[in-house]
Amino acid sequence: MLEQLFGSKTAEGVILYIVTSGSGHIRGIATQLDLEKTQVDRTIKRLEASGILVSKLAGRTRIFELNPRLAYKKELIA
């Protein structure tokens, strides 16, 4: 369903993972979705550049979550 909206099956999986978990890091998302880390990394960078995701550092790990200012965040979570 979200694949058409965000452009790929990987993007759909990443967004669904973050929506259900609240946040995530590249290795955890890649492991959970059974994808290559590089594939998840490219997708997350694209989603962050488009303003859908934001990130913060927790130690040496970059944690990603939905942008709290995302105009359609409520609809996406629902």
N, CA, C and O atoms as a Tripos MOL2 file, in Angstrom:
@<TRIPOS>MOLECULE
protein
  312   311    78     0     0
PROTEIN
NO_CHARGES

@<TRIPOS>ATOM
      1 N           0.8170   -1.1950    0.0000 N.3       1 MET1
      2 CA          0.0000    0.0000    0.0000 C.3       1 MET1
      3 C           0.8640    1.2630    0.0000 C.2       1 MET1
      4 O           0.6410    2.1610   -0.8120 O.2       1 MET1
      5 N           1.8370    1.3390    0.8940 N.am      2 LEU2
      6 CA          2.6940    2.5210    0.9520 C.3       2 LEU2
      7 C           3.7770    2.5100   -0.1060 C.2       2 LEU2
      8 O           4.4240    3.5300   -0.3470 O.2       2 LEU2
      9 N           3.9790    1.3650   -0.7400 N.am      3 GLU3
     10 CA          5.0170    1.2450   -1.7530 C.3       3 GLU3
     11 C           4.8420    2.2830   -2.8540 C.2       3 GLU3
     12 O           5.8180    2.9070   -3.2710 O.2       3 GLU3
     13 N           3.6200    2.4790   -3.3310 N.am      4 GLN4
     14 CA          3.3770    3.4580   -4.3810 C.3       4 GLN4
     15 C           3.6070    4.8820   -3.8730 C.2       4 GLN4
     16 O           4.0550    5.7440   -4.6290 O.2       4 GLN4
     17 N           3.3080    5.1270   -2.6170 N.am      5 LEU5
     18 CA          3.4570    6.4550   -2.0460 C.3       5 LEU5
     19 C           4.9310    6.8210   -1.8360 C.2       5 LEU5
     20 O           5.3320    7.9520   -2.1130 O.2       5 LEU5
     21 N           5.7340    5.8740   -1.3500 N.am      6 PHE6
     22 CA          7.1210    6.1710   -1.0130 C.3       6 PHE6
     23 C           8.1380    5.6140   -1.9970 C.2       6 PHE6
     24 O           9.3380    5.8260   -1.8250 O.2       6 PHE6
     25 N           7.6850    4.9110   -3.0160 N.am      7 GLY7
     26 CA          8.5510    4.5590   -4.1180 C.3       7 GLY7
     27 C           9.2000    3.1930   -4.1060 C.2       7 GLY7
     28 O           9.7380    2.7740   -5.1310 O.2       7 GLY7
     29 N           9.1730    2.4740   -2.9850 N.am      8 SER8
     30 CA          9.7830    1.1470   -2.9870 C.3       8 SER8
     31 C           9.2520    0.3060   -1.8390 C.2       8 SER8
     32 O           8.7230    0.8160   -0.8510 O.2       8 SER8
     33 N           9.4100   -0.9860   -2.0030 N.am      9 LYS9
     34 CA          9.0310   -1.9300   -0.9580 C.3       9 LYS9
     35 C           9.9090   -1.7410    0.2860 C.2       9 LYS9
     36 O           9.4420   -1.9010    1.4140 O.2       9 LYS9
     37 N          11.1740   -1.4010    0.0680 N.am     10 THR10
     38 CA         12.0860   -1.1570    1.1890 C.3      10 THR10
     39 C          11.6360    0.0500    1.9950 C.2      10 THR10
     40 O          11.6270    0.0030    3.2250 O.2      10 THR10
     41 N          11.2620    1.1290    1.3190 N.am     11 ALA11
     42 CA         10.7850    2.3310    2.0100 C.3      11 ALA11
     43 C           9.5260    2.0150    2.8120 C.2      11 ALA11
     44 O           9.3670    2.4750    3.9430 O.2      11 ALA11
     45 N           8.6430    1.2350    2.2210 N.am     12 GLU12
     46 CA          7.4280    0.8350    2.9290 C.3      12 GLU12
     47 C           7.7780    0.0700    4.2010 C.2      12 GLU12
     48 O           7.2180    0.3350    5.2650 O.2      12 GLU12
     49 N           8.6950   -0.8710    4.0890 N.am     13 GLY13
     50 CA          9.1000   -1.6580    5.2560 C.3      13 GLY13
     51 C           9.7530   -0.8080    6.3290 C.2      13 GLY13
     52 O           9.4650   -0.9710    7.5150 O.2      13 GLY13
     53 N          10.6300    0.0970    5.9190 N.am     14 VAL14
     54 CA         11.3210    0.9710    6.8760 C.3      14 VAL14
     55 C          10.3120    1.8440    7.6120 C.2      14 VAL14
     56 O          10.3780    1.9680    8.8350 O.2      14 VAL14
     57 N           9.3950    2.4420    6.8920 N.am     15 ILE15
     58 CA          8.4040    3.3220    7.5210 C.3      15 ILE15
     59 C           7.4910    2.5310    8.4560 C.2      15 ILE15
     60 O           7.2030    2.9790    9.5650 O.2      15 ILE15
     61 N           7.0390    1.3710    8.0200 N.am     16 LEU16
     62 CA          6.1940    0.5520    8.8900 C.3      16 LEU16
     63 C           6.9460    0.1200   10.1460 C.2      16 LEU16
     64 O           6.3740    0.1040   11.2370 O.2      16 LEU16
     65 N           8.2110   -0.2250   10.0000 N.am     17 TYR17
     66 CA          9.0260   -0.5890   11.1630 C.3      17 TYR17
     67 C           9.1100    0.5740   12.1430 C.2      17 TYR17
     68 O           8.9000    0.3940   13.3430 O.2      17 TYR17
     69 N           9.4140    1.7570   11.6390 N.am     18 ILE18
     70 CA          9.5750    2.9210   12.5170 C.3      18 ILE18
     71 C           8.2430    3.3340   13.1350 C.2      18 ILE18
     72 O           8.2050    3.7440   14.2950 O.2      18 ILE18
     73 N           7.1640    3.2340   12.3890 N.am     19 VAL19
     74 CA          5.8430    3.5700   12.9410 C.3      19 VAL19
     75 C           5.4940    2.6170   14.0890 C.2      19 VAL19
     76 O           5.0000    3.0530   15.1290 O.2      19 VAL19
     77 N           5.7470    1.3260   13.9020 N.am     20 THR20
     78 CA          5.3700    0.3600   14.9420 C.3      20 THR20
     79 C           6.3400    0.3720   16.1160 C.2      20 THR20
     80 O           5.9360    0.1180   17.2500 O.2      20 THR20
     81 N           7.6190    0.6650   15.8620 N.am     21 SER21
     82 CA          8.6220    0.6470   16.9320 C.3      21 SER21
     83 C           8.8500    2.0120   17.5670 C.2      21 SER21
     84 O           9.3660    2.1030   18.6810 O.2      21 SER21
     85 N           8.4750    3.0530   16.8740 N.am     22 GLY22
     86 CA          8.7240    4.4030   17.3730 C.3      22 GLY22
     87 C          10.0290    4.9810   16.8510 C.2      22 GLY22
     88 O          10.1230    6.1790   16.5850 O.2      22 GLY22
     89 N          11.0380    4.1250   16.7050 N.am     23 SER23
     90 CA         12.3300    4.5480   16.1750 C.3      23 SER23
     91 C          13.1170    3.3020   15.7870 C.2      23 SER23
     92 O          12.6860    2.1770   16.0400 O.2      23 SER23
     93 N          14.2580    3.5160   15.1760 N.am     24 GLY24
     94 CA         15.0910    2.3830   14.8060 C.3      24 GLY24
     95 C          16.4300    2.8270   14.2790 C.2      24 GLY24
     96 O          16.6250    3.9920   13.9330 O.2      24 GLY24
     97 N          17.3600    1.8790   14.2220 N.am     25 HIS25
     98 CA         18.6730    2.1380   13.6450 C.3      25 HIS25
     99 C          18.8780    1.1990   12.4710 C.2      25 HIS25
    100 O          18.1930    0.1830   12.3530 O.2      25 HIS25
    101 N          19.8160    1.5360   11.6090 N.am     26 ILE26
    102 CA         19.9680    0.8350   10.3330 C.3      26 ILE26
    103 C          20.1560   -0.6660   10.5130 C.2      26 ILE26
    104 O          19.4860   -1.4520    9.8430 O.2      26 ILE26
    105 N          21.0420   -1.0740   11.3940 N.am     27 ARG27
    106 CA         21.3040   -2.4980   11.5580 C.3      27 ARG27
    107 C          20.0720   -3.2430   12.0540 C.2      27 ARG27
    108 O          19.7630   -4.3290   11.5620 O.2      27 ARG27
    109 N          19.3650   -2.6660   13.0280 N.am     28 GLY28
    110 CA         18.1690   -3.3080   13.5560 C.3      28 GLY28
    111 C          17.0630   -3.4270   12.5230 C.2      28 GLY28
    112 O          16.3870   -4.4520   12.4360 O.2      28 GLY28
    113 N          16.8870   -2.3820   11.7510 N.am     29 ILE29
    114 CA         15.8620   -2.4000   10.7050 C.3      29 ILE29
    115 C          16.2280   -3.4260    9.6410 C.2      29 ILE29
    116 O          15.3810   -4.2090    9.2100 O.2      29 ILE29
    117 N          17.4800   -3.4240    9.2200 N.am     30 ALA30
    118 CA         17.9290   -4.3680    8.1860 C.3      30 ALA30
    119 C          17.7550   -5.8070    8.6620 C.2      30 ALA30
    120 O          17.3030   -6.6620    7.9000 O.2      30 ALA30
    121 N          18.1070   -6.0780    9.9010 N.am     31 THR31
    122 CA         17.9570   -7.4300   10.4470 C.3      31 THR31
    123 C          16.5000   -7.8350   10.4990 C.2      31 THR31
    124 O          16.1410   -8.9340   10.0730 O.2      31 THR31
    125 N          15.6680   -6.9680   11.0090 N.am     32 GLN32
    126 CA         14.2470   -7.2770   11.1630 C.3      32 GLN32
    127 C          13.5590   -7.4900    9.8120 C.2      32 GLN32
    128 O          12.7000   -8.3630    9.6830 O.2      32 GLN32
    129 N          13.9330   -6.6980    8.8120 N.am     33 LEU33
    130 CA         13.3010   -6.7940    7.4980 C.3      33 LEU33
    131 C          14.0190   -7.7630    6.5710 C.2      33 LEU33
    132 O          13.5970   -7.9690    5.4330 O.2      33 LEU33
    133 N          15.1130   -8.3620    7.0590 N.am     34 ASP34
    134 CA         15.9170   -9.3050    6.2750 C.3      34 ASP34
    135 C          16.3920   -8.6570    4.9810 C.2      34 ASP34
    136 O          16.2200   -9.2070    3.8930 O.2      34 ASP34
    137 N          16.9960   -7.4700    5.1210 N.am     35 LEU35
    138 CA         17.5230   -6.7140    3.9890 C.3      35 LEU35
    139 C          18.9910   -6.3940    4.2400 C.2      35 LEU35
    140 O          19.4710   -6.4820    5.3700 O.2      35 LEU35
    141 N          19.6910   -6.0260    3.1870 N.am     36 GLU36
    142 CA         21.0830   -5.5860    3.3060 C.3      36 GLU36
    143 C          21.1230   -4.2130    3.9790 C.2      36 GLU36
    144 O          20.2560   -3.3700    3.7480 O.2      36 GLU36
    145 N          22.1530   -4.0010    4.8240 N.am     37 LYS37
    146 CA         22.2920   -2.7080    5.4950 C.3      37 LYS37
    147 C          22.4420   -1.5650    4.5000 C.2      37 LYS37
    148 O          21.9130   -0.4780    4.7280 O.2      37 LYS37
    149 N          23.1520   -1.7920    3.4060 N.am     38 THR38
    150 CA         23.3420   -0.7230    2.4240 C.3      38 THR38
    151 C          22.0260   -0.3160    1.7780 C.2      38 THR38
    152 O          21.8060    0.8610    1.4930 O.2      38 THR38
    153 N          21.1560   -1.2840    1.5490 N.am     39 GLN39
    154 CA         19.8420   -0.9960    0.9640 C.3      39 GLN39
    155 C          19.0070   -0.1630    1.9300 C.2      39 GLN39
    156 O          18.3590    0.8010    1.5220 O.2      39 GLN39
    157 N          19.0190   -0.5300    3.2000 N.am     40 VAL40
    158 CA         18.2780    0.2150    4.2190 C.3      40 VAL40
    159 C          18.8940    1.6060    4.3880 C.2      40 VAL40
    160 O          18.1680    2.5920    4.5150 O.2      40 VAL40
    161 N          20.2140    1.6890    4.3910 N.am     41 ASP41
    162 CA         20.9050    2.9660    4.5430 C.3      41 ASP41
    163 C          20.5220    3.9380    3.4270 C.2      41 ASP41
    164 O          20.2130    5.0980    3.6990 O.2      41 ASP41
    165 N          20.5400    3.4820    2.1830 N.am     42 ARG42
    166 CA         20.1570    4.3480    1.0420 C.3      42 ARG42
    167 C          18.7170    4.8260    1.1850 C.2      42 ARG42
    168 O          18.4160    5.9970    0.9510 O.2      42 ARG42
    169 N          17.8390    3.9210    1.5670 N.am     43 THR43
    170 CA         16.4230    4.2720    1.7080 C.3      43 THR43
    171 C          16.2210    5.2820    2.8270 C.2      43 THR43
    172 O          15.4860    6.2560    2.6630 O.2      43 THR43
    173 N          16.8690    5.0540    3.9590 N.am     44 ILE44
    174 CA         16.7250    5.9730    5.0940 C.3      44 ILE44
    175 C          17.2820    7.3470    4.7400 C.2      44 ILE44
    176 O          16.6800    8.3610    5.0930 O.2      44 ILE44
    177 N          18.4090    7.4000    4.0570 N.am     45 LYS45
    178 CA         18.9700    8.7020    3.6490 C.3      45 LYS45
    179 C          18.0000    9.4490    2.7440 C.2      45 LYS45
    180 O          17.8340   10.6630    2.8630 O.2      45 LYS45
    181 N          17.3590    8.7120    1.8360 N.am     46 ARG46
    182 CA         16.3790    9.3410    0.9290 C.3      46 ARG46
    183 C          15.1710    9.8560    1.7110 C.2      46 ARG46
    184 O          14.6910   10.9600    1.4560 O.2      46 ARG46
    185 N          14.6780    9.0550    2.6690 N.am     47 LEU47
    186 CA         13.5190    9.4600    3.4670 C.3      47 LEU47
    187 C          13.8630   10.6350    4.3830 C.2      47 LEU47
    188 O          13.0260   11.5050    4.6240 O.2      47 LEU47
    189 N          15.0850   10.6550    4.8860 N.am     48 GLU48
    190 CA         15.5060   11.7700    5.7400 C.3      48 GLU48
    191 C          15.6700   13.0430    4.9010 C.2      48 GLU48
    192 O          15.2790   14.1250    5.3390 O.2      48 GLU48
    193 N          16.2370   12.9230    3.7160 N.am     49 ALA49
    194 CA         16.4080   14.0900    2.8410 C.3      49 ALA49
    195 C          15.0640   14.6740    2.4210 C.2      49 ALA49
    196 O          14.9530   15.8800    2.2010 O.2      49 ALA49
    197 N          14.0510   13.8330    2.3100 N.am     50 SER50
    198 CA         12.7280   14.3180    1.9160 C.3      50 SER50
    199 C          11.9030   14.8090    3.1100 C.2      50 SER50
    200 O          10.7760   15.2730    2.9340 O.2      50 SER50
    201 N          12.4560   14.7100    4.3140 N.am     51 GLY51
    202 CA         11.7740   15.2550    5.4870 C.3      51 GLY51
    203 C          10.8090   14.3000    6.1620 C.2      51 GLY51
    204 O          10.0880   14.7090    7.0730 O.2      51 GLY51
    205 N          10.7720   13.0530    5.7510 N.am     52 ILE52
    206 CA          9.8570   12.0850    6.3650 C.3      52 ILE52
    207 C          10.4340   11.5570    7.6680 C.2      52 ILE52
    208 O           9.7040   11.3460    8.6370 O.2      52 ILE52
    209 N          11.7510   11.3440    7.6930 N.am     53 LEU53
    210 CA         12.4220   10.8680    8.8910 C.3      53 LEU53
    211 C          13.3840   11.9260    9.4040 C.2      53 LEU53
    212 O          13.8680   12.7620    8.6420 O.2      53 LEU53
    213 N          13.6540   11.8820   10.6910 N.am     54 VAL54
    214 CA         14.6960   12.6950   11.3160 C.3      54 VAL54
    215 C          15.5820   11.7390   12.1070 C.2      54 VAL54
    216 O          15.1850   10.6140   12.4090 O.2      54 VAL54
    217 N          16.7890   12.2000   12.4410 N.am     55 SER55
    218 CA         17.6970   11.3320   13.1700 C.3      55 SER55
    219 C          18.3530   12.0840   14.3100 C.2      55 SER55
    220 O          18.3930   13.3140   14.3460 O.2      55 SER55
    221 N          18.8710   11.2870   15.2470 N.am     56 LYS56
    222 CA         19.6440   11.8390   16.3640 C.3      56 LYS56
    223 C          20.6690   10.7920   16.7520 C.2      56 LYS56
    224 O          20.4880    9.6010   16.4990 O.2      56 LYS56
    225 N          21.7430   11.2490   17.3650 N.am     57 LEU57
    226 CA         22.7750   10.3320   17.8050 C.3      57 LEU57
    227 C          22.4970    9.8820   19.2330 C.2      57 LEU57
    228 O          22.1530   10.6880   20.0970 O.2      57 LEU57
    229 N          22.6510    8.5900   19.4640 N.am     58 ALA58
    230 CA         22.5780    8.0030   20.8030 C.3      58 ALA58
    231 C          23.9030    7.2640   20.9770 C.2      58 ALA58
    232 O          24.0340    6.1050   20.5850 O.2      58 ALA58
    233 N          24.8750    7.9410   21.5640 N.am     59 GLY59
    234 CA         26.2260    7.3880   21.5890 C.3      59 GLY59
    235 C          26.8080    7.4690   20.1970 C.2      59 GLY59
    236 O          26.9220    8.5490   19.6190 O.2      59 GLY59
    237 N          27.1780    6.3050   19.6580 N.am     60 ARG60
    238 CA         27.7110    6.2690   18.2900 C.3      60 ARG60
    239 C          26.6830    5.7630   17.2880 C.2      60 ARG60
    240 O          26.9940    5.5900   16.1100 O.2      60 ARG60
    241 N          25.4770    5.5290   17.7470 N.am     61 THR61
    242 CA         24.4230    4.9830   16.8900 C.3      61 THR61
    243 C          23.4530    6.0740   16.4810 C.2      61 THR61
    244 O          22.9910    6.8440   17.3230 O.2      61 THR61
    245 N          23.1420    6.1460   15.2040 N.am     62 ARG62
    246 CA         22.1630    7.1050   14.7030 C.3      62 ARG62
    247 C          20.7900    6.4490   14.7440 C.2      62 ARG62
    248 O          20.5740    5.3920   14.1530 O.2      62 ARG62
    249 N          19.8670    7.0920   15.4500 N.am     63 ILE63
    250 CA         18.5000    6.6010   15.6230 C.3      63 ILE63
    251 C          17.5740    7.4330   14.7330 C.2      63 ILE63
    252 O          17.6590    8.6600   14.7020 O.2      63 ILE63
    253 N          16.6930    6.7440   14.0140 N.am     64 PHE64
    254 CA         15.7660    7.4110   13.1020 C.3      64 PHE64
    255 C          14.3440    7.2810   13.6180 C.2      64 PHE64
    256 O          13.9650    6.2590   14.1900 O.2      64 PHE64
    257 N          13.5590    8.3400   13.4060 N.am     65 GLU65
    258 CA         12.1370    8.3340   13.7610 C.3      65 GLU65
    259 C          11.3800    9.2060   12.7830 C.2      65 GLU65
    260 O          11.9750    9.9630   12.0160 O.2      65 GLU65
    261 N          10.0610    9.0940   12.8170 N.am     66 LEU66
    262 CA          9.2500    9.9570   11.9580 C.3      66 LEU66
    263 C           9.4440   11.4060   12.3560 C.2      66 LEU66
    264 O           9.5680   11.7240   13.5390 O.2      66 LEU66
    265 N           9.4690   12.2660   11.3820 N.am     67 ASN67
    266 CA          9.5870   13.6920   11.6330 C.3      67 ASN67
    267 C           8.3450   14.1600   12.3890 C.2      67 ASN67
    268 O           7.2340   14.0240   11.8750 O.2      67 ASN67
    269 N           8.5040   14.7090   13.6020 N.am     68 PRO68
    270 CA          7.3330   15.1560   14.3550 C.3      68 PRO68
    271 C           6.5640   16.2830   13.6750 C.2      68 PRO68
    272 O           5.4020   16.5260   14.0000 O.2      68 PRO68
    273 N           7.2030   16.9710   12.7360 N.am     69 ARG69
    274 CA          6.5500   18.0680   12.0080 C.3      69 ARG69
    275 C           5.9400   17.6150   10.6900 C.2      69 ARG69
    276 O           5.4420   18.4380    9.9210 O.2      69 ARG69
    277 N           5.9740   16.3230   10.4260 N.am     70 LEU70
    278 CA          5.4280   15.7830    9.1900 C.3      70 LEU70
    279 C           3.9310   16.0610    9.1350 C.2      70 LEU70
    280 O           3.1920   15.6970   10.0490 O.2      70 LEU70
    281 N           3.4920   16.6990    8.0720 N.am     71 ALA71
    282 CA          2.1010   17.1350    7.9580 C.3      71 ALA71
    283 C           1.1080   15.9800    8.0220 C.2      71 ALA71
    284 O           0.0060   16.1500    8.5430 O.2      71 ALA71
    285 N           1.4700   14.8280    7.5110 N.am     72 TYR72
    286 CA          0.5440   13.6830    7.4770 C.3      72 TYR72
    287 C           0.9740   12.5690    8.4310 C.2      72 TYR72
    288 O           0.7130   11.3930    8.1750 O.2      72 TYR72
    289 N           1.6330   12.9410    9.5280 N.am     73 LYS73
    290 CA          2.1140   11.9430   10.4980 C.3      73 LYS73
    291 C           0.9530   11.1560   11.1040 C.2      73 LYS73
    292 O           1.0350    9.9320   11.2110 O.2      73 LYS73
    293 N          -0.1200   11.8280   11.4990 N.am     74 LYS74
    294 CA         -1.2630   11.1420   12.1080 C.3      74 LYS74
    295 C          -1.8600   10.1280   11.1530 C.2      74 LYS74
    296 O          -2.1800    9.0070   11.5480 O.2      74 LYS74
    297 N          -2.0100   10.5170    9.9060 N.am     75 GLU75
    298 CA         -2.5840    9.6140    8.9010 C.3      75 GLU75
    299 C          -1.6650    8.4250    8.6450 C.2      75 GLU75
    300 O          -2.1360    7.3040    8.4530 O.2      75 GLU75
    301 N          -0.3730    8.6640    8.6410 N.am     76 LEU76
    302 CA          0.5860    7.6000    8.4160 C.3      76 LEU76
    303 C           0.5800    6.5940    9.5640 C.2      76 LEU76
    304 O           0.6640    5.3870    9.3350 O.2      76 LEU76
    305 N           0.4830    7.0760   10.7700 N.am     77 ILE77
    306 CA          0.4430    6.1890   11.9390 C.3      77 ILE77
    307 C          -0.8600    5.4000   11.9600 C.2      77 ILE77
    308 O          -0.8800    4.2230   12.3200 O.2      77 ILE77
    309 N          -1.9440    6.0590   11.5720 N.am     78 ALA78
    310 CA         -3.2510    5.3640   11.5770 C.3      78 ALA78
    311 C          -3.2550    4.2780   10.5450 C.2      78 ALA78
    312 O          -4.2560    3.5780   10.3890 O.2      78 ALA78
@<TRIPOS>BOND
     1     1     2 1
     2     2     3 1
     3     3     4 2
     4     3     5 am
     5     5     6 1
     6     6     7 1
     7     7     8 2
     8     7     9 am
     9     9    10 1
    10    10    11 1
    11    11    12 2
    12    11    13 am
    13    13    14 1
    14    14    15 1
    15    15    16 2
    16    15    17 am
    17    17    18 1
    18    18    19 1
    19    19    20 2
    20    19    21 am
    21    21    22 1
    22    22    23 1
    23    23    24 2
    24    23    25 am
    25    25    26 1
    26    26    27 1
    27    27    28 2
    28    27    29 am
    29    29    30 1
    30    30    31 1
    31    31    32 2
    32    31    33 am
    33    33    34 1
    34    34    35 1
    35    35    36 2
    36    35    37 am
    37    37    38 1
    38    38    39 1
    39    39    40 2
    40    39    41 am
    41    41    42 1
    42    42    43 1
    43    43    44 2
    44    43    45 am
    45    45    46 1
    46    46    47 1
    47    47    48 2
    48    47    49 am
    49    49    50 1
    50    50    51 1
    51    51    52 2
    52    51    53 am
    53    53    54 1
    54    54    55 1
    55    55    56 2
    56    55    57 am
    57    57    58 1
    58    58    59 1
    59    59    60 2
    60    59    61 am
    61    61    62 1
    62    62    63 1
    63    63    64 2
    64    63    65 am
    65    65    66 1
    66    66    67 1
    67    67    68 2
    68    67    69 am
    69    69    70 1
    70    70    71 1
    71    71    72 2
    72    71    73 am
    73    73    74 1
    74    74    75 1
    75    75    76 2
    76    75    77 am
    77    77    78 1
    78    78    79 1
    79    79    80 2
    80    79    81 am
    81    81    82 1
    82    82    83 1
    83    83    84 2
    84    83    85 am
    85    85    86 1
    86    86    87 1
    87    87    88 2
    88    87    89 am
    89    89    90 1
    90    90    91 1
    91    91    92 2
    92    91    93 am
    93    93    94 1
    94    94    95 1
    95    95    96 2
    96    95    97 am
    97    97    98 1
    98    98    99 1
    99    99   100 2
   100    99   101 am
   101   101   102 1
   102   102   103 1
   103   103   104 2
   104   103   105 am
   105   105   106 1
   106   106   107 1
   107   107   108 2
   108   107   109 am
   109   109   110 1
   110   110   111 1
   111   111   112 2
   112   111   113 am
   113   113   114 1
   114   114   115 1
   115   115   116 2
   116   115   117 am
   117   117   118 1
   118   118   119 1
   119   119   120 2
   120   119   121 am
   121   121   122 1
   122   122   123 1
   123   123   124 2
   124   123   125 am
   125   125   126 1
   126   126   127 1
   127   127   128 2
   128   127   129 am
   129   129   130 1
   130   130   131 1
   131   131   132 2
   132   131   133 am
   133   133   134 1
   134   134   135 1
   135   135   136 2
   136   135   137 am
   137   137   138 1
   138   138   139 1
   139   139   140 2
   140   139   141 am
   141   141   142 1
   142   142   143 1
   143   143   144 2
   144   143   145 am
   145   145   146 1
   146   146   147 1
   147   147   148 2
   148   147   149 am
   149   149   150 1
   150   150   151 1
   151   151   152 2
   152   151   153 am
   153   153   154 1
   154   154   155 1
   155   155   156 2
   156   155   157 am
   157   157   158 1
   158   158   159 1
   159   159   160 2
   160   159   161 am
   161   161   162 1
   162   162   163 1
   163   163   164 2
   164   163   165 am
   165   165   166 1
   166   166   167 1
   167   167   168 2
   168   167   169 am
   169   169   170 1
   170   170   171 1
   171   171   172 2
   172   171   173 am
   173   173   174 1
   174   174   175 1
   175   175   176 2
   176   175   177 am
   177   177   178 1
   178   178   179 1
   179   179   180 2
   180   179   181 am
   181   181   182 1
   182   182   183 1
   183   183   184 2
   184   183   185 am
   185   185   186 1
   186   186   187 1
   187   187   188 2
   188   187   189 am
   189   189   190 1
   190   190   191 1
   191   191   192 2
   192   191   193 am
   193   193   194 1
   194   194   195 1
   195   195   196 2
   196   195   197 am
   197   197   198 1
   198   198   199 1
   199   199   200 2
   200   199   201 am
   201   201   202 1
   202   202   203 1
   203   203   204 2
   204   203   205 am
   205   205   206 1
   206   206   207 1
   207   207   208 2
   208   207   209 am
   209   209   210 1
   210   210   211 1
   211   211   212 2
   212   211   213 am
   213   213   214 1
   214   214   215 1
   215   215   216 2
   216   215   217 am
   217   217   218 1
   218   218   219 1
   219   219   220 2
   220   219   221 am
   221   221   222 1
   222   222   223 1
   223   223   224 2
   224   223   225 am
   225   225   226 1
   226   226   227 1
   227   227   228 2
   228   227   229 am
   229   229   230 1
   230   230   231 1
   231   231   232 2
   232   231   233 am
   233   233   234 1
   234   234   235 1
   235   235   236 2
   236   235   237 am
   237   237   238 1
   238   238   239 1
   239   239   240 2
   240   239   241 am
   241   241   242 1
   242   242   243 1
   243   243   244 2
   244   243   245 am
   245   245   246 1
   246   246   247 1
   247   247   248 2
   248   247   249 am
   249   249   250 1
   250   250   251 1
   251   251   252 2
   252   251   253 am
   253   253   254 1
   254   254   255 1
   255   255   256 2
   256   255   257 am
   257   257   258 1
   258   258   259 1
   259   259   260 2
   260   259   261 am
   261   261   262 1
   262   262   263 1
   263   263   264 2
   264   263   265 am
   265   265   266 1
   266   266   267 1
   267   267   268 2
   268   267   269 am
   269   269   270 1
   270   270   271 1
   271   271   272 2
   272   271   273 am
   273   273   274 1
   274   274   275 1
   275   275   276 2
   276   275   277 am
   277   277   278 1
   278   278   279 1
   279   279   280 2
   280   279   281 am
   281   281   282 1
   282   282   283 1
   283   283   284 2
   284   283   285 am
   285   285   286 1
   286   286   287 1
   287   287   288 2
   288   287   289 am
   289   289   290 1
   290   290   291 1
   291   291   292 2
   292   291   293 am
   293   293   294 1
   294   294   295 1
   295   295   296 2
   296   295   297 am
   297   297   298 1
   298   298   299 1
   299   299   300 2
   300   299   301 am
   301   301   302 1
   302   302   303 1
   303   303   304 2
   304   303   305 am
   305   305   306 1
   306   306   307 1
   307   307   308 2
   308   307   309 am
   309   309   310 1
   310   310   311 1
   311   311   312 2
@<TRIPOS>SUBSTRUCTURE
     1 MET1         2 RESIDUE 1 A MET
     2 LEU2         6 RESIDUE 1 A LEU
     3 GLU3        10 RESIDUE 1 A GLU
     4 GLN4        14 RESIDUE 1 A GLN
     5 LEU5        18 RESIDUE 1 A LEU
     6 PHE6        22 RESIDUE 1 A PHE
     7 GLY7        26 RESIDUE 1 A GLY
     8 SER8        30 RESIDUE 1 A SER
     9 LYS9        34 RESIDUE 1 A LYS
    10 THR10       38 RESIDUE 1 A THR
    11 ALA11       42 RESIDUE 1 A ALA
    12 GLU12       46 RESIDUE 1 A GLU
    13 GLY13       50 RESIDUE 1 A GLY
    14 VAL14       54 RESIDUE 1 A VAL
    15 ILE15       58 RESIDUE 1 A ILE
    16 LEU16       62 RESIDUE 1 A LEU
    17 TYR17       66 RESIDUE 1 A TYR
    18 ILE18       70 RESIDUE 1 A ILE
    19 VAL19       74 RESIDUE 1 A VAL
    20 THR20       78 RESIDUE 1 A THR
    21 SER21       82 RESIDUE 1 A SER
    22 GLY22       86 RESIDUE 1 A GLY
    23 SER23       90 RESIDUE 1 A SER
    24 GLY24       94 RESIDUE 1 A GLY
    25 HIS25       98 RESIDUE 1 A HIS
    26 ILE26      102 RESIDUE 1 A ILE
    27 ARG27      106 RESIDUE 1 A ARG
    28 GLY28      110 RESIDUE 1 A GLY
    29 ILE29      114 RESIDUE 1 A ILE
    30 ALA30      118 RESIDUE 1 A ALA
    31 THR31      122 RESIDUE 1 A THR
    32 GLN32      126 RESIDUE 1 A GLN
    33 LEU33      130 RESIDUE 1 A LEU
    34 ASP34      134 RESIDUE 1 A ASP
    35 LEU35      138 RESIDUE 1 A LEU
    36 GLU36      142 RESIDUE 1 A GLU
    37 LYS37      146 RESIDUE 1 A LYS
    38 THR38      150 RESIDUE 1 A THR
    39 GLN39      154 RESIDUE 1 A GLN
    40 VAL40      158 RESIDUE 1 A VAL
    41 ASP41      162 RESIDUE 1 A ASP
    42 ARG42      166 RESIDUE 1 A ARG
    43 THR43      170 RESIDUE 1 A THR
    44 ILE44      174 RESIDUE 1 A ILE
    45 LYS45      178 RESIDUE 1 A LYS
    46 ARG46      182 RESIDUE 1 A ARG
    47 LEU47      186 RESIDUE 1 A LEU
    48 GLU48      190 RESIDUE 1 A GLU
    49 ALA49      194 RESIDUE 1 A ALA
    50 SER50      198 RESIDUE 1 A SER
    51 GLY51      202 RESIDUE 1 A GLY
    52 ILE52      206 RESIDUE 1 A ILE
    53 LEU53      210 RESIDUE 1 A LEU
    54 VAL54      214 RESIDUE 1 A VAL
    55 SER55      218 RESIDUE 1 A SER
    56 LYS56      222 RESIDUE 1 A LYS
    57 LEU57      226 RESIDUE 1 A LEU
    58 ALA58      230 RESIDUE 1 A ALA
    59 GLY59      234 RESIDUE 1 A GLY
    60 ARG60      238 RESIDUE 1 A ARG
    61 THR61      242 RESIDUE 1 A THR
    62 ARG62      246 RESIDUE 1 A ARG
    63 ILE63      250 RESIDUE 1 A ILE
    64 PHE64      254 RESIDUE 1 A PHE
    65 GLU65      258 RESIDUE 1 A GLU
    66 LEU66      262 RESIDUE 1 A LEU
    67 ASN67      266 RESIDUE 1 A ASN
    68 PRO68      270 RESIDUE 1 A PRO
    69 ARG69      274 RESIDUE 1 A ARG
    70 LEU70      278 RESIDUE 1 A LEU
    71 ALA71      282 RESIDUE 1 A ALA
    72 TYR72      286 RESIDUE 1 A TYR
    73 LYS73      290 RESIDUE 1 A LYS
    74 LYS74      294 RESIDUE 1 A LYS
    75 GLU75      298 RESIDUE 1 A GLU
    76 LEU76      302 RESIDUE 1 A LEU
    77 ILE77      306 RESIDUE 1 A ILE
    78 ALA78      310 RESIDUE 1 A ALA
